[in-house]
Amino acid sequence: MSTYCEIMTIMCRFHGDPVVTDRFIMLSLTPFRLILAACTLAGSLVLAPGAAQAGEPVAEHPTIVDDAVAALDHHQRWSESGDPWAYLDWVDMRDRVAITAADALGLDADELVAAWIASPLDGQVAVVAAITQLGVPYRRYARAEGEAFDCSGLTSWAWSAAGIELERSSRYQYRAADRVERDEAQVGDLVYYPGHIMLFLGVGDAVVHAPTRGRTVELQVLSERSARRISFADPTVD
């Protein structure tokens, strides 16, 4: 039986000294493993709920949340052990989260998956971490996993999952980050709207955020009017 090899370049940011290194991992994948992964992703497409209307937030979606939690678990296992199979499990679940999120928001799934693959690993982790909190209520000054967040509480908590600490307020988070043009923004970059901070999903005007009182952590495609006032910034600047 022939063997397929996938060579992955992983950009890893280590906590402590801000050193970024390239780690090259060769994963030997049997055809059975490839078929199993393909079937898993195909199943998620069949079972996922219908797409939201344009601008309609997605707050309650147990499938995305469960898959995001599983993805983070696999990433942590890989980070701690270096097990390449744990990394492959992370990739499988990360892509599944992207596909289901795209379907829920009415986005192109292939485009969203490609955007996530092309982005640095820490941004992917930050976004997946934020997605684990979908449905958690908004509360001013809150940053409590599974309990409540305000906008900057969510962004700082999500980025802490990737080993990067941000300022607490939205204004200072944005000021401390490097500005990027819209067409250069990547997954996990900060999306700043005056008085509000969000995380970029990687395509169009799609974000994950904790919007306001009476709402919860949500996925959303911003309205054209709101999108005209946003700007992007990379929080990984040293």
C-alpha positions as CSV (number, residue, x, y, z in Angstrom):
1,M,0.0,0.0,0.0
2,S,1.5,3.3,-1.0
3,T,2.1,6.1,1.5
4,Y,1.3,9.8,1.1
5,C,3.5,12.3,2.8
6,E,2.5,15.9,3.7
7,I,5.3,18.3,4.6
8,M,4.0,21.0,6.9
9,T,5.9,24.2,7.9
10,I,4.7,25.3,11.3
11,M,5.4,28.8,12.6
12,C,5.7,28.4,16.3
13,R,5.8,31.3,18.8
14,F,7.2,30.2,22.1
15,H,6.2,31.9,25.3
16,G,9.0,33.8,27.0
17,D,11.6,35.2,24.7
18,P,9.8,36.2,21.5
19,V,11.6,33.8,19.2
20,V,9.9,32.4,16.1
21,T,11.3,29.3,14.6
22,D,10.4,27.1,11.6
23,R,9.6,23.5,12.5
24,F,9.4,21.0,9.6
25,I,7.3,18.0,10.3
26,M,6.8,15.1,7.8
27,L,3.7,13.2,8.5
28,S,3.2,9.8,6.8
29,L,-0.5,9.3,6.1
30,T,-1.9,6.0,5.0
31,P,-4.8,6.2,2.4
32,F,-7.1,4.9,5.1
33,R,-6.3,7.9,7.3
34,L,-6.8,10.3,4.5
35,I,-10.2,8.7,3.6
36,L,-11.3,8.8,7.2
37,A,-10.4,12.5,7.5
38,A,-12.2,13.3,4.3
39,C,-15.3,11.5,5.5
40,T,-15.3,13.3,8.8
41,L,-15.2,16.7,7.0
42,A,-17.9,15.6,4.6
43,G,-20.1,14.6,7.5
44,S,-19.7,18.0,9.1
45,L,-20.9,19.6,5.9
46,V,-24.0,17.4,5.7
47,L,-25.0,17.9,9.4
48,A,-24.2,21.6,9.8
49,P,-27.1,24.0,10.3
50,G,-28.1,26.3,7.5
51,A,-26.3,29.6,6.8
52,A,-27.2,32.7,8.7
53,Q,-28.7,35.7,6.8
54,A,-26.2,38.4,5.9
55,G,-25.2,40.3,9.1
56,E,-27.1,37.8,11.3
57,P,-24.9,36.7,14.2
58,V,-24.2,33.1,15.0
59,A,-24.1,32.6,18.8
60,E,-25.6,29.2,19.5
61,H,-23.9,26.4,17.6
62,P,-22.9,23.4,19.7
63,T,-21.2,21.7,16.8
64,I,-18.7,24.5,16.2
65,V,-18.0,24.9,20.0
66,D,-17.4,21.2,20.5
67,D,-15.1,21.0,17.5
68,A,-13.2,24.1,18.6
69,V,-12.7,22.6,22.1
70,A,-11.4,19.4,20.6
71,A,-9.1,21.3,18.2
72,L,-7.5,23.2,21.2
73,D,-7.1,19.9,23.1
74,H,-5.2,18.4,20.2
75,H,-3.1,21.5,19.8
76,Q,-2.2,21.5,23.4
77,R,-1.3,17.8,23.2
78,W,1.0,18.5,20.2
79,S,2.6,21.5,21.9
80,E,3.4,19.5,25.0
81,S,4.5,16.2,23.4
82,G,5.6,17.1,19.9
83,D,3.5,14.1,18.6
84,P,3.0,14.7,14.9
85,W,-0.3,12.7,15.0
86,A,-1.6,15.2,17.6
87,Y,-0.8,18.0,15.2
88,L,-2.6,16.2,12.4
89,D,-5.6,15.8,14.7
90,W,-5.4,19.6,15.3
91,V,-5.4,20.2,11.6
92,D,-8.4,18.0,11.0
93,M,-10.5,19.7,13.7
94,R,-9.3,23.2,12.8
95,D,-10.5,22.7,9.3
96,R,-13.7,21.2,10.5
97,V,-14.3,24.3,12.6
98,A,-13.6,26.6,9.6
99,I,-15.9,24.6,7.3
100,T,-18.8,24.7,9.8
101,A,-18.3,28.3,10.6
102,A,-18.3,29.2,6.9
103,D,-21.5,27.3,6.4
104,A,-23.2,29.0,9.3
105,L,-22.2,32.5,8.0
106,G,-22.8,31.8,4.3
107,L,-19.1,32.1,3.4
108,D,-17.1,30.0,1.0
109,A,-15.7,27.1,3.0
110,D,-12.7,26.5,0.8
111,E,-11.7,30.2,1.0
112,L,-12.0,30.3,4.8
113,V,-10.0,27.0,5.2
114,A,-7.3,28.4,2.9
115,A,-7.1,31.6,4.8
116,W,-6.6,29.7,8.1
117,I,-3.9,27.5,6.6
118,A,-2.0,30.5,5.2
119,S,-2.1,32.4,8.6
120,P,0.4,32.0,11.4
121,L,-0.3,29.3,13.9
122,D,-0.8,31.6,16.9
123,G,-3.6,33.5,15.1
124,Q,-5.3,30.2,14.3
125,V,-5.2,29.2,17.9
126,A,-6.5,32.6,19.1
127,V,-9.5,32.4,16.8
128,V,-10.3,28.8,17.6
129,A,-10.1,29.7,21.3
130,A,-12.5,32.6,20.9
131,I,-14.9,30.2,19.0
132,T,-15.0,27.9,22.0
133,Q,-16.8,30.7,23.9
134,L,-19.7,31.1,21.5
135,G,-22.9,31.8,23.5
136,V,-21.1,33.1,26.6
137,P,-22.8,36.3,27.8
138,Y,-21.4,39.7,27.4
139,R,-20.6,41.5,30.6
140,R,-18.6,44.7,31.0
141,Y,-15.1,44.4,32.4
142,A,-15.4,40.5,32.3
143,R,-12.8,38.0,31.2
144,A,-14.0,34.7,32.6
145,E,-14.0,31.5,30.5
146,G,-17.4,30.0,30.2
147,E,-19.0,32.8,32.3
148,A,-18.8,36.3,30.7
149,F,-16.6,38.5,28.5
150,D,-16.6,42.1,27.2
151,C,-15.0,42.7,23.8
152,S,-11.4,43.2,25.0
153,G,-11.7,40.5,27.6
154,L,-12.5,38.0,24.8
155,T,-9.7,39.1,22.5
156,S,-7.1,39.1,25.4
157,W,-8.3,35.7,26.6
158,A,-8.2,34.2,23.2
159,W,-4.7,35.5,22.4
160,S,-3.5,34.3,25.8
161,A,-4.4,30.8,24.6
162,A,-1.8,31.3,21.9
163,G,0.8,32.4,24.5
164,I,0.5,36.2,23.8
165,E,-0.7,38.7,26.4
166,L,-2.6,41.8,25.3
167,E,-3.5,45.0,27.0
168,R,-6.8,44.9,28.8
169,S,-8.7,47.7,27.0
170,S,-9.7,47.7,23.3
171,R,-8.0,51.1,22.7
172,Y,-4.7,50.0,24.2
173,Q,-4.8,46.6,22.5
174,Y,-5.1,48.4,19.2
175,R,-2.5,51.1,20.0
176,A,0.0,48.4,20.9
177,A,-0.5,46.4,17.8
178,D,1.0,46.9,14.3
179,R,-1.5,48.3,11.8
180,V,-2.1,46.2,8.7
181,E,-4.0,46.9,5.5
182,R,-7.2,45.1,5.0
183,D,-5.8,43.0,2.1
184,E,-2.9,41.9,4.4
185,A,-4.9,41.0,7.5
186,Q,-4.7,37.5,8.7
187,V,-6.7,35.2,10.9
188,G,-6.7,36.4,14.5
189,D,-5.7,40.0,13.7
190,L,-7.5,42.6,15.8
191,V,-10.4,44.4,14.1
192,Y,-10.9,47.8,15.6
193,Y,-14.2,49.7,15.4
194,P,-14.2,52.9,17.6
195,G,-14.9,51.7,21.1
196,H,-14.9,48.0,20.1
197,I,-12.4,45.3,19.4
198,M,-12.9,42.0,17.5
199,L,-10.9,39.1,16.0
200,F,-10.7,38.6,12.2
201,L,-11.9,35.3,10.9
202,G,-9.7,35.7,7.8
203,V,-12.1,36.5,4.9
204,G,-14.4,39.4,4.0
205,D,-15.7,41.2,7.1
206,A,-16.2,38.1,9.2
207,V,-15.3,38.3,12.9
208,V,-15.7,36.6,16.2
209,H,-16.5,39.1,19.1
210,A,-18.4,39.9,22.3
211,P,-20.5,42.7,21.0
212,T,-22.6,44.4,23.7
213,R,-24.9,44.0,26.7
214,G,-27.7,41.6,26.1
215,R,-25.7,39.7,23.5
216,T,-23.2,36.8,23.7
217,V,-19.9,35.9,22.0
218,E,-20.8,35.6,18.4
219,L,-19.6,34.9,14.8
220,Q,-20.8,37.6,12.5
221,V,-20.3,39.2,9.1
222,L,-20.2,42.9,9.7
223,S,-22.6,45.1,7.8
224,E,-21.3,47.2,5.0
225,R,-21.8,50.3,7.1
226,S,-19.8,49.0,10.0
227,A,-17.1,47.6,7.8
228,R,-16.4,51.0,6.4
229,R,-15.2,52.1,9.9
230,I,-13.0,49.2,10.9
231,S,-9.2,48.9,10.8
232,F,-6.9,45.9,11.3
233,A,-3.8,45.4,13.5
234,D,-1.4,42.5,14.2
235,P,-1.0,42.0,18.0
236,T,2.0,39.8,17.7
237,V,4.5,42.7,17.4
238,D,7.4,42.3,19.8
